[in-house]
């Protein structure tokens, strides 16, 4: 998480120092339903507005790669720890 310092706003500590505020700029969610694994990502709306179109495209491409790698790895680990059980035909 990024830390945002807000010196011009209320919320200073007792010694006059600014209080840090955590802001989530990027979020990656890996979800599992049975053997199905899905990976999604999101970017903070303000960051999305602040980026140039080319920069947003680059972030989109990179995050698509990240979610593919993380989702694949999660699925791989899942299959190692919970192998398919033999059927009872």
CORKADA-V317214 format. One line per field, one symbol per residue. ss: DSSP state (H for helix, E for strand, L for the rest). psi: psi as a letter, one per 20 degrees, with the letter a starting at -180 (. if undefined). A space follows every 50 residues. Layout:
BEGIN
ss: ???
psi: ???
END
This chain:
BEGIN
ss: LEEEELLLLLLLLLLLLLLEEEELLEEEEEEEELLEEEEEEEELHHHHHH LLHHHHHHHHHHHHHHHHHHHHHHHHHHHHHLLLLLLLL
psi: qqpppmhjqqkqrhjiqqpqpppogqppppqpocippqpqrqqphhhghh qqghghgggggghggghggggggggghghhhmqpqqrm.
END
